[in-house]
Each structure stands twice: as C-alpha cells, then as structure tokens.
Amino acid sequence: MTTITYLDQRRQGASSKPRNTYPQQAMSLFERAIAAWQRRKTERMLEGLPQEIRKDIGWPTTIGK
C-alpha cells in the first residue's frame, strides 16, 4: 500500500528569522511552485490508473454523476 504525504518544509521555529529578503522570498516562491508541480504530477499519475485500482485505494473516480 502506498501512502502519499506532503510535508510542509516551510515551517519555522520560534527562534528562526523571518524570511524577508528578496532572494529568500524568490526561493520560497520557487519551492512552492515545485511542490505544486509535484502534487499535479502525482494527481495525473493517479488519474491515469484504471478505475478498479483507484477504487481500491480510495481515490475518487472522474466519471460524472
């Protein structure tokens, strides 16, 4: 059985400095774009599976109601 877990890598501890410089903001935006791309890639892969397998793993079907 496969479990997909998305970890929030942007968590900041109480003692960390806020991200307020331009390079850090750009990197944060870049990291979010990569995470969104990876989520879409995973969803496309799951949508490409046969309906029976998606049903078995609990993924919603795309067939209209």
Stockholm file with secondary structure:
# STOCKHOLM 1.0

chainA/1-65         MTTITYLDQRRQGASSKPRNTYPQQAMSLFERAIAAWQRRKTERMLEGLPQEIRKDIGWPTTIGK
#=GR chainA/1-65 SS CCCCCCCCTTCCCTTSCCCCSHHHHHHHHHHHHHHHHHHHHHHHHHHTSCHHHHHHHTCCCCSCC
#=GC SS_cons        CCCCCCCCTTCCCTTSCCCCSHHHHHHHHHHHHHHHHHHHHHHHHHHTSCHHHHHHHTCCCCSCC
//
